[in-house]
Amino acid sequence: MIRTTDRERLVPVTDVDGIQVCVTPGPDGSVGVAVSGEIDFHSAAALRRAVLAALTSYRGPVTIDLRYVTFCDCGGLDALLMARAHAEQAGRPLCVTGASRQVERLLLLTGTRTCLM
C-alpha cells in the first residue's frame, strides 16, 4: 500500500485485483496518482478510473507515480497512454514519475518514455 503524510488530504486507496491506486491532491490544485502492484489488462481499469477522476476533480497538473509497480503489460501501457490523451484534451499536463525498473523497461522498449515522462 502507498503511504502519505498525515497532513495530506487523501482520497481512499482502491485495491482491485492486485493493484493499489491512491489519489492525493496537492496544495496548488495538482494531483498525484500513486500506483503499486501489478498493472495488467484486467487491473488497468482501476488505473483508468483513478486518472479520469483526478482529471475531472482537480484542475492542476497530474503526476502518476509508478515506483511501486512490480509488473506492467500492454494493458497498463494503454491505460497510461489513454490518460495522457485525456489530459491533453483537457489542456492539462500529465507526467509519469518514479517508474519502477519494469515500467521503465516497458516504456523504453515501446518508445513511449519520452511522451510519458
C-alpha positions in Angstrom: 0.0 0.0 0.0 1.2 3.5 -0.7 1.5 5.8 2.3 1.2 9.5 2.6 1.9 12.0 5.3 -0.9 12.8 7.8 -1.1 16.4 6.7 -2.3 15.4 3.1 -5.9 15.0 2.3 -6.2 11.5 1.0 -8.7 10.0 -1.4 -9.2 6.4 -0.4 -7.0 3.7 -1.8 -8.5 1.5 -4.5 -7.4 -2.1 -4.1 -8.6 -4.2 -7.0 -7.1 -7.4 -8.5 -3.5 -6.8 -7.3 -3.3 -3.1 -7.9 -3.5 -0.3 -5.3 -4.2 3.2 -6.5 -4.1 6.3 -4.3 -5.1 9.8 -5.4 -3.6 12.6 -3.4 -4.4 16.3 -4.1 -1.7 18.9 -3.8 -2.0 22.3 -2.3 -1.8 24.1 -5.7 -4.5 22.2 -7.5 -2.2 19.5 -8.7 -3.0 15.9 -8.0 -0.8 12.8 -7.6 -1.9 9.2 -8.5 0.3 6.6 -6.8 0.1 3.1 -8.0 1.5 -0.2 -6.6 1.2 -3.8 -7.5 0.7 -5.4 -11.0 -0.9 -3.5 -13.8 -2.3 -5.8 -16.4 -5.1 -5.9 -18.9 -7.6 -6.7 -16.1 -6.4 -4.3 -13.4 -5.7 -1.4 -15.7 -9.3 -0.3 -15.5 -8.7 0.8 -11.8 -5.9 3.0 -13.0 -8.0 4.4 -15.8 -10.8 5.3 -13.4 -8.4 6.9 -10.9 -6.8 9.1 -13.5 -10.1 10.1 -15.0 -11.4 11.0 -11.6 -8.2 13.1 -10.9 -8.6 14.9 -14.2 -12.3 15.8 -13.6 -11.9 16.6 -9.8 -8.8 18.7 -9.8 -7.6 21.5 -12.1 -3.8 21.3 -11.9 -1.1 19.0 -13.3 -1.4 15.3 -12.8 1.6 13.1 -11.8 1.4 9.3 -11.9 3.9 7.7 -9.5 4.8 4.1 -10.6 7.8 3.4 -8.4 6.0 0.5 -6.6 4.6 -1.2 -9.8 6.0 -4.7 -10.0 4.6 -5.6 -13.4 3.1 -3.7 -16.3 1.9 -5.2 -19.6 0.3 -3.6 -22.7 -3.0 -3.1 -20.8 -1.2 -0.9 -18.3 0.6 0.9 -21.1 -2.7 1.5 -22.9 -4.2 3.0 -19.7 -1.2 5.4 -19.4 -1.5 6.5 -23.0 -5.2 7.0 -22.7 -4.6 9.0 -19.5 -2.2 11.2 -21.4 -4.7 11.7 -24.3 -7.4 12.7 -21.8 -5.1 15.1 -20.1 -4.1 16.7 -23.4 -7.8 17.1 -24.4 -8.3 18.8 -21.0 -5.3 21.0 -21.6 -3.6 19.6 -18.5 0.0 18.4 -18.1 0.4 14.7 -17.1 3.7 13.1 -16.3 4.8 9.7 -15.1 7.3 9.9 -12.3 9.3 7.3 -10.3 8.9 4.5 -12.8 10.0 1.1 -11.4 12.6 -0.9 -13.4 9.8 -2.9 -15.0 7.9 0.1 -16.1 11.0 1.9 -17.3 11.9 -1.1 -19.5 8.4 -1.3 -21.0 8.4 2.4 -21.8 11.9 2.2 -23.4 11.0 -0.9 -25.5 7.8 0.7 -26.8 9.3 4.1 -27.4 6.8 5.8 -25.1 9.1 7.0 -22.4 9.6 10.5 -23.9 5.8 11.1 -24.2 5.0 9.9 -20.7 8.0 11.1 -18.6 
